[in-house]
Amino acid sequence: MNPLLRDRRDPPARVALIDLGTNTASMSVLFADERDRRRLRIAEDLQIITGLGRDRGADGSLSIAGRVRARVALRHFAGRLDALGVPQGAVLGAATSAVREAPDGRDFLEGVADEIGLSLAVISGDEEAAAVALAQERSFRQRLPLLVVDIGGGSTEFALRTRGRTDWAVSLPVGSVKLAERFGSDLGALDAAAKRALAELPDVRGPATLVGVAGTVTTALQVVRGLTTWDPTAIHGQELQRDELVAARARLAAMTPAQRLDVPGLLPGRAELIVAGMSLLLAAMTRSRRDRCLVSDRGVRFGLLWQRWPLAAVV
């Protein structure tokens, strides 16, 4: 059976969710409650910055260094799955922008399956947006409708989620890696590029809560709050204000990437990208006329969970 198809049965006792993104590989392992198999708790969350989509060749092919770093991360994930007793059939995995755009992306995944034993599906931008939007509804039902922005390294997904449906979804081929590689920390150039990229987004009329998803948004919150440890439970559901985001971006833009490594909450692998990612988030706030953003740590991988097992609950 296709691992991404819907299953009305209860989820397995142990489930793993993997997202192989342009800059980061993420994995969440969930254990089912012994008394209610539909109730899942997060037993382990891992994030490894791989830079898979950085420094690609002229034809868009993945760099050797990026492939090596991604393989190291995925081998570590496979080792943890063995240690935690997660069966292969209970692993849902997706690869996004870097792999779907690269001419050698599918070959890379075939090698991962053969050498490491992890099978990851390449999903389209529209599929990614739909999965992310579903994950936000399941996380923030009380805040519907939701305007969702998922800022990745190679693409940015937008969606308007209302109760039980995604009204519209858009995947744009722009992300923090692409902007940073082209414009560095030049705020004027970044703002202009982000504004152009978002110009054709549908207008959102009426109330909708802006939800920011993925590493740019969670890292921005860590920097603003001075959080030194990545703790999804402490980050998920917090809010970022526009004025504090503007101030933090200006402070980081004035630093070199090496100097940013001393900033609490900013990890290696994000120091060169965070200003570009923040610029996209600010552009999303401007375009949607919102001055605050709900922060979500539950991205595409959790959408895959609820697409496959819609009756599951993460507690």
C-alpha angles and dihedrals in degrees: 000000000000104000091224097055121111118266119191092195124094115279119256120271090258125030133180128200121198129189117186104195136175094268107008139043113209132188132182122189117200130192122206122234110256091227097042117027092195092065110083128185125197108250098175137008121192131183123181122180107225104163087217093161098043125108094009121183125264089265092049095258119152116263119247090237092051092050091050093050092048092050091051090052094047092048088054090050091050090051091052091049090054092047092049095045098242110160119227092245091059095059118101114190136173136183118208140187104342094049098039092050098043117090089220095042097105092045088054091053092048088055090049091052093048098042103032104021097236118128114204124184120223107230127196124242091254091051090048092051092049093050093048092048092052091050090055094051090052090048101043109024091148091059099054133173095058130193102204126201119182110189111200133171096259105018141020122217126205127188140165109221123193127173109311097346146066107232093195138347132193131186115202122196094231129098144152095277094050094046095044093049090053104036107017109199098330099136095196093051092043093050092049093048093046092049091052092048093053098039096102098048115126116260116252111221121194129011119331130157113237110227121192117203136194140017101322092056097041091046091049089054092049091051094047093047096037092237109169097188126061103233113164092197091058094045105040111093098015122126133237120206120216095233094053090047091052091050094048092048092051091050093050094044090058090057131075116244088254092054091050090063088074091058111105111247097019111111130199110271093039100058094086094043107040098085091053091047092049089050090058091049092050090048089053090052091049094046092049094039093235124141097195138042132206110227120228129188092182108090137156096323091062090048088057089053094054093041089056099037106022093175094058121109127202110216 
